[in-house]
Amino acid sequence: MFQLLTYIAASIRTMEASNHSTGTMMTMDTEALPTHSTQIRTVSRFREALPQVLAMCAANMMMVNLALPFSLSTLVIASLHRSGVDLSMDDTVASWFGSLPFFCQPIGSLASGFIVQWLGRKRFLMIINIPYFVGCILISTAPSITVLVLANTLLGTTVGLCEAPLNSYFGEICQPSLRSILTGSGAIFYQVGMFTLFVLGSMTSWRTSAGIVAVIPIVTILMLSMVPESPIWLVSQGRTKDAEAALCWLRGWVDESAVQFELEKLVKYHETATKKSAQRLRKNTAKNIPLELQKMSNYKQSPELTSLLPCTDVKLLNDQQEMNQATDDNVHLPSDKDGSPIVGIDLAKGMATVVSRDESEFMSSGKEEVIGEELSPEFAIIGGHDGDRRLSKPAAIIRMLLERETLRPLFLTVSFFSFYAFGGIPSVRPFLVEVVESFHSPIESSWSTVMMATAAFMGSVLMIGSVNRLGKRILALASTAVCALSCLLLGLYGYLFIAPVTRVSEDENVLAATWVPLMLLAVLFFSNAIQGEIPWLLVAEAFPFRTRGFASGMAAAVSYFMSFLGAKTFLNIQQSLQLYGSFWLYGAVNSFCFAFLYFLLPETEGKSLEDIERIFAGSSPVKATR
């Protein structure tokens, strides 16, 4: 099917080639561009959007994979918890098994932030499908609880690995007008994955279900092989031609001339972002630099994307200053008259060099002493000195993470994820079948889970269809309020109708089955699907490019660690507070979340990356968007 769509798109290009010079219109910039573009649209809006939709569909297959460990845990626990058979789980094992994917995810998440800058978004996503396949096969054939635990550990770690490349890819290939819709479509794919597994679990055993879904990673690899890499990542690697080809594909299979303006903007955006980071770094370290090093020569950035930065912070660099000495591969700057050393940083090659040369040597022999250290392309701008030693990459990364443009959205997303983790669904999902049975569902508990998955799917569809019109802020506040009300009402129902019976009789079958708690649970799943997707939309767009991989990995790590705590403590909370008290606690958490978002969540819908970065850098992000 995917190949058919690609073939149709290629046919559209051939048909429209003759109309290339007519019907031009103005279009918006890509999300990677700092300002609104004035690029000319030479293709129809449908053809322009189609390749972005195809690329997102391929990437969103990873969201189906994301649903596997969490949904499989629900099926396995429902069959083995207190089952009394050979493969049986007590409360302790069940709580660990259900929370293991959340517990292991931060390990992969933190590692993914580093790996994604090296391998790239697309290639890393393709590799990650291999452990997904292995994990599903292990669960399907597991002879013991130990193997089940190892398989769930592998799946949980793999979930973490895909967070940074997936969120980065989402945010870097779409135009602002399509970004929220296409990025939010990942929630639909996640709900489809969960729905598929629950349906399979209602019709077959958990082993058969795990074996069937093992085919999904294979399909995902094939689909990802047909789409291009992120253009901005290619630019950061100095692969401008590859970035141009990727843009041609993503903007409707157009000619190179149609994306030249956008490509230039991408290059300029990356150049500006790295330069800003270098300036801030020098401000933080200049006080430790020896006085004899605090001299510099006037210069201007070269056409080869080369930036020559002195080890000083006497003043900020002036864009209007000029440099005349340049070569094809690097730009060499002569020293000052007193021979003070200068740091040369080649963004295209990722090489930081210290050039020490006095004027007479430069004029005569041209010999130089070069000490080079290979840097990752994204952080080629962080070369510098802290006192008498060169700054390490981890230290420079920490400095950039503490910048306001990164720290504020990181605090916002981490807090949002924490509230969400203790807001009900992440804690309840591994034990969903047992919770539904406790509320005495009028239908079979396994089919009740299908009903919950359907409600969540509908919530995701509503979010995607309304985010462009309503914005993320309104959707986040409304969904959080509905989650709080649903949890409080579920607690009230449990207190009034379930708790009195359990206090006087151990046989809960005397309760009449009603639709009230089931409908409240469905509403909770519906609103939670909207609420849970908003912070992921922020992760995909709120962080500056220079820290996006690391910050998104950290945010995802915190998200799943807090979800681990919520899932791991569910049985303990239920034993201490009873079922009704647990839902009252979740209702209170959602109420606090509403207040937090009301005062701290700005509206970022439809804004470019530079606009979003400027919002979080301002004194009051929320007021800036009202």
C-alpha positions in Angstrom: 0.0 0.0 0.0 2.8 2.4 0.9 4.6 1.7 -2.4 1.4 2.3 -4.2 1.0 5.7 -2.6 4.6 6.6 -3.5 4.1 5.5 -7.1 0.9 7.6 -7.3 2.8 10.6 -5.9 5.6 10.1 -8.5 2.9 10.0 -11.2 1.5 13.3 -9.9 4.9 14.9 -10.3 5.1 13.8 -13.9 1.7 15.1 -14.7 2.3 18.5 -13.1 5.8 19.1 -14.5 4.3 20.9 -17.5 2.6 23.3 -15.1 5.7 24.1 -13.2 5.8 27.7 -14.1 2.2 28.6 -13.5 -0.1 28.9 -10.5 2.6 29.9 -8.0 1.5 30.7 -4.5 3.1 31.7 -1.2 3.7 29.0 1.4 4.6 28.9 5.0 8.1 27.9 6.3 9.1 24.5 7.5 9.2 24.0 11.3 12.9 24.0 11.1 13.0 27.6 9.8 13.3 30.5 12.1 10.9 32.8 10.3 8.0 32.6 7.9 9.3 31.7 4.5 8.6 33.4 1.3 9.3 30.4 -0.8 7.3 30.0 -3.9 5.0 27.0 -4.1 5.3 25.3 -7.5 3.0 22.3 -6.8 -0.5 21.8 -5.5 -1.2 21.8 -1.8 -2.1 18.1 -1.9 1.1 17.1 -3.6 3.1 19.3 -1.1 1.5 17.6 1.9 1.4 14.0 0.6 5.1 13.2 1.1 5.0 14.6 4.6 2.0 12.4 5.4 3.8 9.4 3.9 7.0 10.1 5.9 4.9 10.5 9.1 3.0 7.3 8.4 6.3 5.4 8.2 7.7 7.0 11.4 4.4 6.5 13.2 4.7 2.8 12.8 7.1 3.1 15.6 4.2 4.3 17.7 2.5 1.0 17.1 5.6 -0.7 18.4 5.5 1.6 21.4 2.1 0.1 22.4 3.5 -3.5 22.4 5.2 -3.7 25.8 2.4 -1.9 27.7 -0.5 -3.7 26.1 1.3 -7.1 26.2 1.8 -6.5 29.9 -1.9 -6.1 30.4 -2.7 -9.4 28.6 0.0 -11.4 30.4 -0.9 -10.1 33.9 -4.6 -10.7 33.2 -3.8 -14.4 32.4 -1.1 -15.1 35.0 -1.7 -13.0 38.0 -2.8 -15.3 40.8 -3.6 -18.0 38.2 -2.3 -21.0 40.2 -0.8 -22.6 37.1 2.9 -23.2 36.3 3.4 -19.7 35.0 1.8 -17.7 37.8 2.6 -14.3 39.2 2.0 -13.1 42.7 1.4 -9.4 43.6 5.1 -8.5 43.7 6.0 -10.1 40.4 2.9 -8.7 38.7 3.6 -5.2 39.9 7.2 -5.5 38.7 6.3 -7.0 35.4 3.7 -4.3 34.7 6.0 -1.5 35.5 9.2 -2.9 33.9 8.7 -1.2 30.6 8.5 2.2 32.4 11.4 1.4 34.6 13.8 0.4 31.7 12.7 3.1 29.4 14.8 5.9 30.9 18.0 3.9 30.3 17.3 3.8 26.6 16.0 7.3 26.6 19.1 8.9 28.0 21.3 6.9 25.7 19.2 7.7 22.6 20.0 11.4 23.0 23.6 10.8 22.2 23.2 8.0 19.6 20.7 9.9 17.5 23.2 12.7 16.8 25.6 10.1 15.5 23.4 7.8 13.5 20.7 10.2 12.5 16.9 10.0 13.0 15.9 7.6 10.3 18.7 5.1 10.5 18.4 4.8 14.3 14.7 4.2 14.0 15.2 1.4 11.6 17.8 -0.3 13.9 15.5 -0.1 16.9 13.0 -2.4 15.3 15.3 -5.4 15.7 15.0 -5.6 19.5 11.2 -5.0 19.2 11.0 -8.2 17.0 13.2 -10.2 19.4 11.2 -9.1 22.4 7.9 -10.2 20.9 9.3 -13.6 19.9 10.6 -14.1 23.4 7.3 -13.4 25.0 5.5 -15.7 22.6 7.8 -18.6 23.3 8.7 -17.9 27.0 9.1 -21.1 29.0 9.3 -19.3 32.4 8.6 -16.1 34.3 12.3 -15.2 34.0 12.2 -15.1 30.2 9.0 -13.0 30.3 10.7 -10.5 32.6 13.8 -10.4 30.4 11.7 -9.9 27.3 9.7 -7.1 28.9 13.0 -5.5 30.0 14.2 -5.5 26.4 11.0 -4.0 25.1 11.0 -1.3 27.7 14.6 -0.3 27.0 13.8 -0.2 23.3 10.9 2.1 23.9 13.3 4.5 25.5 15.7 4.3 22.6 13.1 5.4 20.0 12.0 8.5 21.9 14.7 11.0 20.9 14.9 10.0 17.2 11.1 9.7 16.9 10.3 13.1 18.4 13.1 14.8 16.6 12.0 13.4 13.3 8.4 14.4 13.9 9.4 18.0 14.5 12.0 18.4 11.7 10.2 17.3 8.6 6.9 19.0 8.7 5.8 22.5 7.9 4.2 24.5 10.7 0.7 24.3 9.2 0.9 20.5 9.3 3.2 19.9 12.2 0.7 19.5 15.0 -1.7 17.4 13.0 1.0 15.0 11.7 2.9 14.9 14.9 -0.3 14.3 16.8 -1.2 11.5 14.5 1.3 9.4 16.4 -1.3 9.0 19.1 -3.7 7.4 16.7 -1.1 4.9 15.7 -0.4 4.2 19.3 -4.0 3.6 20.1 -4.3 1.4 17.0 -1.5 -0.7 18.4 -3.2 -1.0 21.8 -6.6 -1.7 20.2 -5.1 -4.4 17.9 -3.5 -6.2 20.9 -6.6 -6.0 23.0 -8.7 -7.4 20.2 -6.2 -10.2 19.7 -6.1 -10.9 23.4 -9.9 -11.2 23.4 -9.8 -13.8 20.6 -6.5 -15.7 21.2 -4.0 -16.4 23.9 -1.4 -13.9 25.0 1.3 -16.1 23.4 -0.4 -16.1 20.0 -1.0 -12.3 20.2 2.7 -11.7 20.8 3.7 -13.9 17.9 1.3 -12.1 15.5 2.5 -8.6 16.4 6.1 -9.6 15.8 5.5 -8.9 12.1 5.0 -5.1 12.9 8.7 -4.3 13.3 9.5 -5.9 10.0 6.8 -3.8 8.2 8.2 -0.7 10.0 11.7 -1.2 8.7 10.4 -1.6 5.1 8.4 1.6 5.4 11.2 3.7 6.9 13.6 2.6 4.2 11.4 4.5 1.7 11.5 8.0 3.4 14.3 10.5 3.6 16.4 11.6 6.6 15.7 14.8 8.5 17.0 17.7 6.4 18.2 19.8 9.4 20.2 16.8 10.7 21.8 16.4 7.3 22.7 20.1 7.3 24.3 19.7 10.8 26.5 16.9 9.3 27.7 19.1 6.5 25.7 17.0 4.0 24.0 19.9 2.2 23.4 17.9 -1.1 21.6 15.2 0.9 19.6 17.8 2.7 18.6 19.3 -0.6 17.5 15.9 -1.9 15.5 15.2 1.3 13.7 18.6 1.0 12.9 17.9 -2.7 11.2 14.6 -1.6 9.4 16.1 1.4 8.0 19.2 -0.5 6.3 17.2 -3.2 9.1 15.5 -5.2 10.1 18.9 -6.7 13.2 20.1 -8.5 16.2 21.4 -6.6 15.5 25.0 -7.6 12.1 24.8 -5.7 13.8 24.2 -2.3 16.9 26.5 -2.6 15.3 29.2 -0.5 14.3 26.8 2.2 17.7 25.1 2.1 19.4 28.4 2.6 17.2 29.2 5.5 18.0 25.8 7.1 21.7 26.4 6.7 21.4 29.9 8.2 19.2 28.7 11.0 21.8 26.0 12.0 24.6 28.5 11.6 22.8 31.0 13.8 21.8 28.5 16.5 25.4 27.2 16.8 26.8 30.7 16.9 24.5 31.7 19.7 25.5 28.7 21.7 29.2 29.5 21.2 28.7 33.1 22.3 26.9 32.0 25.5 29.7 29.5 26.2 32.4 32.1 26.0 30.5 34.4 28.3 30.4 31.7 30.9 34.1 30.8 30.6 35.9 34.0 29.8 36.6 34.9 33.4 38.9 31.9 33.6 40.8 32.5 30.4 44.4 33.9 30.8 44.7 37.5 29.9 47.2 36.8 27.1 44.6 34.8 25.3 41.9 37.5 25.4 42.7 38.9 22.0 41.2 38.3 18.6 41.2 39.3 15.0 38.3 40.6 13.1 36.5 38.0 11.0 33.4 37.0 9.2 31.9 33.6 8.8 33.0 31.9 5.6 30.7 30.5 2.9 31.8 26.9 3.9 29.8 27.3 7.2 33.1 27.8 9.1 33.1 29.7 12.3 36.4 30.9 13.8 36.0 31.5 17.5 38.7 32.9 19.7 39.1 31.7 23.3 37.9 34.9 24.7 34.8 36.9 25.7 36.1 40.5 25.4 33.0 41.2 23.4 30.4 39.5 21.4 31.3 38.6 17.8 30.3 41.2 15.2 28.6 39.7 12.1 29.7 42.7 10.0 33.4 42.0 10.6 35.3 40.4 7.7 37.8 37.7 7.2 39.8 37.3 4.0 42.0 34.2 4.4 40.0 31.0 3.5 40.7 27.7 1.8 38.3 25.1 0.4 38.3 22.8 3.4 38.9 25.1 6.4 39.4 28.8 7.1 42.8 29.8 8.6 42.9 32.9 10.6 46.3 34.5 11.3 47.2 35.3 14.8 47.3 38.8 16.3 50.5 40.7 16.0 51.6 39.3 19.4 51.0 35.8 18.3 48.0 35.0 20.5 46.4 31.6 19.7 43.0 31.4 18.1 40.5 28.5 18.0 39.2 27.6 14.6 36.0 25.5 14.5 34.9 24.0 11.2 31.1 23.3 11.4 31.2 21.4 8.1 33.8 18.9 9.4 33.2 19.1 13.2 36.9 19.8 13.9 38.1 22.2 16.6 41.6 23.4 16.1 43.9 25.6 18.0 46.1 27.7 15.6 49.3 29.2 17.1 51.2 31.3 14.7 53.1 34.6 14.8 52.9 37.1 12.1 56.4 36.5 10.6 55.7 32.8 10.3 52.4 33.4 8.6 53.9 35.8 6.1 56.9 33.5 5.3 56.5 29.8 5.7 52.8 29.6 6.5 53.5 26.7 8.9 51.2 26.2 11.8 50.8 24.1 14.9 47.3 22.5 14.9 45.9 20.6 17.8 42.6 19.1 16.8 39.8 17.4 18.7 37.0 15.7 16.8 33.6 16.9 18.0 30.1 15.7 17.2 28.7 17.9 14.4 25.9 19.3 16.5 28.3 20.4 19.2 31.2 21.5 17.0 30.6 25.0 18.4 31.3 24.1 22.0 35.1 24.0 21.7 36.6 26.3 24.3 38.6 26.5 27.5 37.5 26.5 31.1 40.6 27.9 32.9 43.5 26.0 31.4 41.6 22.9 30.2 39.4 22.3 27.2 35.7 22.0 28.0 34.5 18.5 27.8 31.5 17.7 25.7 29.3 16.7 28.7 30.2 19.9 30.5 29.3 21.9 27.4 26.0 20.0 26.9 25.1 20.7 30.5 25.7 24.4 30.0 23.4 24.5 27.0 20.7 22.5 28.8 20.7 25.2 31.5 20.0 27.9 29.0 16.6 29.5 29.4 15.4 28.4 26.0 16.0 24.7 27.0 15.5 24.8 30.7 12.0 26.3 30.7 10.4 23.8 28.2 12.3 21.0 29.9 10.8 21.9 33.3 7.3 22.3 31.7 7.4 18.9 29.9 8.9 17.1 32.8 6.3 18.4 35.2 3.5 17.7 32.8 4.7 14.1 32.3 5.0 13.7 36.1 1.4 14.8 36.7 0.2 12.6 33.8 2.0 9.5 35.2 0.1 9.8 38.5 -3.1 10.9 36.9 -4.7 7.5 36.5 -4.2 5.6 33.2 -0.5 4.8 33.3 -1.0 3.4 36.8 -4.1 1.5 36.0 -3.4 0.1 32.5 -1.3 -2.9 33.5 -4.1 -4.0 35.8 -7.0 -2.8 33.7 -8.8 -6.2 33.5 -8.8 -6.5 37.3 -10.0 -2.9 37.8 -12.8 -3.4 35.4 -13.8 -6.6 37.2 -13.7 -4.7 40.5 -16.3 -2.3 39.1 -18.4 -5.3 38.0 -18.5 -4.6 34.3 -21.8 -5.7 32.6 -19.7 -7.1 29.7 -16.7 -9.5 29.7 -13.6 -7.8 31.1 -11.5 -8.6 28.1 -13.9 -6.9 25.8 -14.1 -4.0 28.2 -10.5 -3.3 27.5 -11.3 -3.1 23.8 -14.0 -0.6 24.7 -11.3 1.5 26.6 -9.0 1.3 23.6 -11.7 2.5 21.3 -12.4 5.4 23.6 -8.8 6.3 23.6 -8.6 6.1 19.8 -11.6 8.5 19.5 -9.8 10.9 21.9 -6.7 10.9 19.8 -8.7 11.5 16.6 -10.5 14.5 18.3 -7.2 15.9 19.4 -5.7 15.8 15.9 -8.8 17.3 14.3 -9.1 20.2 16.8 -5.5 21.1 17.8 -5.0 23.5 14.9 -8.3 25.3 15.7 -8.3 25.2 19.5 -4.5 25.1 20.2 -2.6 22.9 22.6 -3.3 25.1 25.7 -7.1 24.8 25.6 -7.0 21.1 24.8 -4.5 20.5 27.6 -6.6 22.4 30.2 -10.0 20.9 29.1 -8.7 17.3 28.9 -7.0 17.6 32.3 -10.2 18.9 33.9 -12.2 16.0 32.4 -9.6 13.5 33.7 -9.9 15.0 37.2 -13.7 14.9 37.2 -13.8 11.3 35.9 -11.4 10.1 38.6 -13.2 11.9 41.4 -16.6 10.4 40.2 -15.1 6.9 39.9 -13.8 7.3 43.5 -17.2 8.4 44.6 -19.0 5.5 42.9 -16.5 3.1 44.5 -17.0 4.7 47.9 -20.8 4.6 47.7 -21.5 1.2 46.0 -18.4 -1.0 46.2 -16.8 -0.2 49.6 -20.0 -0.8 51.7 -20.4 -4.3 50.2 -16.7 -5.3 50.6 -16.9 -4.3 54.3 -19.8 -6.6 55.1 -19.1 -9.4 52.7 -16.2 -10.9 50.9 -18.4 -11.9 48.0 -18.5 -8.9 45.7 -20.8 -10.8 43.3 -23.8 -9.4 45.2 -23.2 -6.1 43.4 -25.3 -5.6 40.4 -23.4 -4.9 37.2 -23.9 -1.3 35.9 -22.7 0.7 33.0 -21.9 3.8 35.2 -18.2 3.0 36.1 -17.5 1.5 32.7 -18.7 4.7 31.0 -16.7 6.8 33.5 -13.6 4.7 32.7 -14.2 5.2 29.0 -14.5 9.0 29.5 -11.2 8.8 31.4 -9.4 7.0 28.6 -10.9 9.4 26.1 -9.7 12.5 27.8 -6.4 10.9 28.9 -5.6 10.2 25.3 -5.8 13.9 24.6 -4.0 15.0 27.7 -1.2 12.5 27.3 -0.4 13.6 23.7 0.1 17.3 24.5 3.5 17.0 26.3 4.8 14.9 23.4 3.8 17.6 20.9 5.8 20.0 23.1 8.8 17.7 23.1 8.8 17.6 19.3 8.8 21.4 18.9 9.7 23.3 22.1 13.5 22.6 22.4 16.1 24.4 20.3 17.8 22.2 17.7 21.2 22.3 19.5 19.7 20.5 22.5 16.7 18.8 21.1 18.1 15.3 21.1 19.4 15.4 24.6 16.4 17.4 26.1 13.8 15.2 24.4 15.6 12.1 25.7 15.7 13.5 29.2 12.0 14.5 29.1 11.0 11.0 27.8 13.2 9.4 30.5 11.5 11.3 33.3 8.1 10.5 31.7 8.6 6.8 31.8 10.3 6.7 35.2 7.4 8.5 36.8 5.0 6.1 34.9 7.1 3.3 36.4 6.5 4.6 39.9 2.8 5.0 39.2 2.4 1.5 37.9 4.7 -0.1 40.5 2.8 1.5 43.4 -0.7 0.9 42.1 -1.3 -2.3 44.1 0.1 -0.8 47.2 -2.0 2.3 46.9 -5.1 0.2 46.3 -4.4 -1.8 49.4 -3.8 1.3 51.5 -6.5 3.6 50.2 -8.9 1.1 48.6 -10.0 1.4 45.0 -12.1 4.5 45.6 -9.2 6.2 47.5 -6.9 5.5 44.6 -9.1 7.3 42.1 -9.6 10.2 44.5 -5.8 10.5 44.7 -5.6 10.5 40.8 -8.3 13.1 40.7 -6.4 15.4 43.1 -3.2 15.0 41.0 -5.1 16.0 37.9 -6.5 19.0 39.7 -3.0 20.2 40.6 -2.0 19.6 37.0 -4.8 21.9 35.8 -3.5 24.7 38.0 0.1 24.2 36.9 -0.8 24.2 33.2 -3.0 27.3 33.6 -0.2 29.4 34.8 2.8 28.0 33.0 1.7 26.5 29.6 2.1 28.9 26.7 0.4 28.5 23.3 2.9 27.2 20.7 0.4 26.1 18.0 1.3 27.3 14.5 4.5 29.0 15.5 7.9 28.5 14.0 10.9 27.1 16.0 12.4 30.6 16.4 9.1 32.0 17.6 8.8 29.2 20.2 12.4 29.6 21.3 11.7 33.3 21.7 8.6 32.6 23.8 10.4 30.5 26.3 13.3 32.9 26.4 11.0 35.8 27.3 10.1 36.9 30.8 6.5 35.5 30.7 5.9 32.8 28.2 2.2 32.5 29.0 1.5 36.2 28.7 3.5 36.3 25.4 1.0 34.0 23.8 -2.3 35.5 25.0 
